[in-house]
Structure formats: structure tokens, C-alpha cells
Amino acid sequence: MPAYGENSGGWKNPSSEDIRKLLDNSGTIAVVGLSSNPERPSFRVGGYLVQKGYRVIPINPGEKEIMGLKSYPDLESVPEKIDIVDVFRRPSEAVNIVEQAITCGAGAVWLQESVVSPEAFHLGEKAGLMMVMDRCIYKEHCRLVKG
């Protein structure tokens, strides 16, 4: 059985320490697929990140505002630096999102649980992005970051 964070696609998540450092040193998180529906996981995770002091930028072309925050149609429309791109979209959309993250100069891409795309993972790594895949940013923050 593969180790946690590894699979037959040849990808391996960063260490827990590296993920903790990423979360500690990041301030702005763009949430791709952030929903205005309070029942959706993206809404709950986005709200948690706001409560923890992150500047959350909703990325959803169907919304003008979510949780009182201006929503953008895509990453390339965001006028500021993004530390982490947190992805709540289908795996088939991951490569395009990683390409946008590279173009806009993001520091990391976080593909949420069940968003598995080894192609997107390797594309981001090759471009120098820290890549986290098939993990929940909320769960990892609770596990690794104190306070």
C-alpha cells in the first residue's frame, strides 16, 4: 500500500512540516470553486480560512460576491499576489487551473480531497509551485497549525 500522499501516479505530497510552513507563511488564498451555498464544503472551508485570518479570494464565474468578498471569474482576473490556490473543482479542470496559477505567479496549488490529477501535480511542480493533492486544507490546518 502506498505511503500517505503517494500513489501509482508517481506523485508525493510535501512533508507535514513543509505543509505547516506553507500554511504559516501564507496570507492570501484564492478558493477556486468557492460556493455561496452554506451547505457546500467549499463554503465551510472558505469561512474557516477567513476565521483563521487568511485573506480569501473567491474564484467563481457565476458569483459577484461570496461571504461579502468580491468574487472573480478566474485566477488571472485577481489583481493581487496569491499565496495558495485552493481547488474545489473536478480533477478534469485541474490542469487548466494549475496553468492559470503559474501564469498569475501563485506560490502553491492545493487540490482538495478527491481532486486527483497527477498531470496537474507534475505540471505545477515542474513550474516551481508547491503542490498538495488529495488533502483537505481545513483538516491539515487543524492538524498542523496551532492557534
Secondary structure, DSSP 8 states (H G I E B T S, - for coil): ---TTB-TTS-B---HHHHHHHHHH--EEEEET--S-TTSHHHHHHHHHHHTT-EEEEE-TT-SEETTEE-BSSGGG--S--SEEEE-S-GGGHHHHHHHHHHHT-SEEEE-TT---HHHHHHHHHTT-EEEES--HHHHHHHH---
